[in-house]
Amino acid sequence: MNFVQAVGVVAKGKGDGIVVATMGAMFIFDRIEGADGNANGVPLMSGKAGLVLGLGVAKIKTVLKPAHAEAAKGSFAGRINSVPLMGGAAGLALGLALARPDKKVIVMDGDASLLMELGGLATVAQQAPKNLLHCVVHNGTQFTGLDNMSTPTSDFQFAEVALKCGYVHAERITDGATWAERFPLLLAMQGPVFVELMVEPVPKQTKDGFEPWELPANQYTRMGDEALALQDWLAQDAA
């Protein structure tokens, strides 16, 4: 499956759940959800052609309805991104899941990020939050879509390790159609549940003539902004 399929299934099916994402997934969520937080118009087709089409439709949506001037407003209130806290997504999601057992919490982790804090799997399993679905995008790269540096190990068996740590259920999914079919079933299970998504790397951009872009100022402040927005959103939901 491609990255748009992996993230798009969650974007379309999360309902009122809380999403925690690492950097790669954050960028895809930002693009396909656009300004209105609605990914329903974005096609989820397989292969590189599907990736290009999905991102193309997302771009058109953004042009027609410009994106938020700042992150963590409106429809983004139900998502917090573990950026620049690389490796911290599982711990962040665990805290949210324990604090709000009435909410489903979905983690869109990255393989490079999870490898940095692999012990988090044991911590999650020990605390055993029933409302946590932990997904890892396994594409074998760091800074995917930019330089695509290889992760330290390309064939690490994340699902097997999660099971050995004590997750209630873990599986590996290789194609988008199966992921779309399995997602609502996995989300309905009592957790913690783990899903390893085998995802094709996004084509890298660092070729001859590439010039890096300047990161927007809110890239360094958005996690804090999102935390405040999420706090407000959860408080309103509980009222």
Residue pairs with C-beta under 8 A, 6 or more apart in sequence:
1 46
1 173
1 174
1 175
1 176
1 179
1 197
1 198
1 199
1 200
2 46
2 47
2 48
2 50
2 51
2 54
2 176
2 199
2 200
2 202
3 24
3 25
3 28
3 51
3 137
3 139
3 144
3 145
3 199
3 200
3 202
4 28
4 32
4 42
4 44
4 50
4 51
4 54
4 55
5 44
5 45
5 46
5 50
5 54
5 176
5 179
5 180
5 199
6 25
6 28
6 108
6 135
6 137
6 176
6 179
6 197
6 199
7 25
7 28
7 29
7 32
7 108
7 137
8 28
8 32
8 39
8 42
8 44
8 54
9 44
9 176
9 179
9 180
9 183
10 19
10 106
10 108
10 135
10 183
11 29
11 32
11 33
11 39
11 42
12 39
12 40
12 44
13 183
13 184
13 187
14 78
14 104
14 106
15 104
16 78
16 103
16 237
17 78
17 103
17 104
17 105
17 106
17 187
18 78
18 79
18 80
18 93
18 96
18 100
18 103
18 104
18 105
18 106
18 230
18 234
19 29
19 78
19 79
19 80
19 105
19 106
19 107
19 108
20 79
20 80
20 81
20 82
20 89
20 92
20 93
20 96
20 105
20 106
20 107
20 108
21 29
21 79
21 80
21 81
21 82
21 89
21 107
21 108
22 81
22 82
22 83
22 86
22 89
22 108
22 109
22 110
22 113
22 137
23 81
23 83
23 84
23 86
23 110
23 113
24 110
24 137
24 139
24 144
24 145
24 202
25 108
25 109
25 110
25 137
26 81
26 83
27 145
29 79
29 108
30 67
30 71
31 55
31 58
31 59
31 62
32 39
32 42
32 54
32 55
32 58
33 39
33 75
33 76
34 58
34 61
34 62
34 65
34 67
35 61
35 62
35 65
35 66
35 67
35 68
36 61
36 65
36 75
37 74
37 75
37 76
38 75
39 58
41 57
41 61
42 54
42 57
42 58
42 61
43 50
43 53
43 54
43 57
44 50
44 54
44 176
44 180
45 53
45 54
45 176
46 175
46 176
46 177
47 200
48 200
48 203
50 176
51 200
51 202
68 74
68 76
70 218
70 222
70 225
71 218
71 222
71 225
71 226
72 80
72 222
72 225
72 226
72 228
72 229
72 230
73 229
76 226
76 229
77 226
77 229
77 230
77 232
77 233
78 230
78 233
79 226
79 230
80 92
80 96
80 223
80 226
80 227
80 230
81 222
81 223
81 226
82 88
82 89
82 92
82 113
82 223
83 219
83 222
83 223
84 220
84 223
85 92
85 223
86 112
86 113
86 116
87 113
87 114
87 115
87 116
87 117
87 120
88 117
89 107
89 108
89 109
89 110
89 113
89 114
90 107
90 109
90 114
90 117
90 120
90 121
90 123
90 124
90 134
91 117
91 120
91 123
93 105
93 106
93 107
93 124
93 132
93 134
94 120
94 123
94 124
94 127
94 129
94 132
96 103
96 105
97 103
97 105
97 129
97 131
97 132
98 127
98 129
100 131
100 234
101 129
101 130
101 131
102 131
103 131
103 234
103 237
104 131
104 133
104 187
105 129
105 131
105 132
105 133
106 133
106 135
106 187
107 132
107 133
107 134
107 135
108 135
108 137
109 134
109 135
109 136
109 137
110 136
110 137
110 144
111 136
111 137
111 138
111 139
111 140
111 151
111 156
111 158
112 141
112 142
112 151
114 120
114 121
114 136
114 158
115 151
115 152
115 153
115 156
118 161
121 161
121 162
121 165
121 167
121 194
122 165
122 166
124 132
124 134
124 165
124 167
124 192
125 162
125 165
125 166
125 167
125 192
126 166
128 166
128 168
128 191
128 192
129 191
129 192
130 190
130 191
130 192
131 191
132 191
132 192
132 193
133 186
133 187
133 189
133 191
133 192
133 193
133 195
134 162
134 167
134 191
134 192
134 193
134 194
134 195
135 194
135 195
135 196
135 197
136 158
136 194
136 195
136 196
136 197
137 197
137 199
138 156
138 158
138 196
138 197
138 198
138 199
139 198
139 199
139 200
139 201
139 202
140 150
140 151
140 154
140 201
141 148
141 149
141 150
141 151
141 201
142 148
142 149
142 150
142 151
143 149
144 201
144 202
144 204
145 201
145 202
145 203
145 204
145 205
146 204
146 205
146 206
147 204
147 205
147 206
148 201
148 202
148 204
157 172
157 196
158 172
158 194
158 196
159 170
159 171
159 172
159 194
159 195
159 196
160 170
162 170
162 194
162 196
163 169
163 170
163 194
167 191
167 192
167 193
167 194
168 189
168 190
168 191
168 192
168 193
169 186
169 189
169 191
169 193
169 194
170 193
170 194
170 195
170 196
171 182
171 186
171 194
171 195
171 196
172 195
172 196
172 197
172 198
173 179
173 182
173 195
173 196
173 197
173 198
174 198
179 195
179 197
182 195
186 193
186 195
218 225
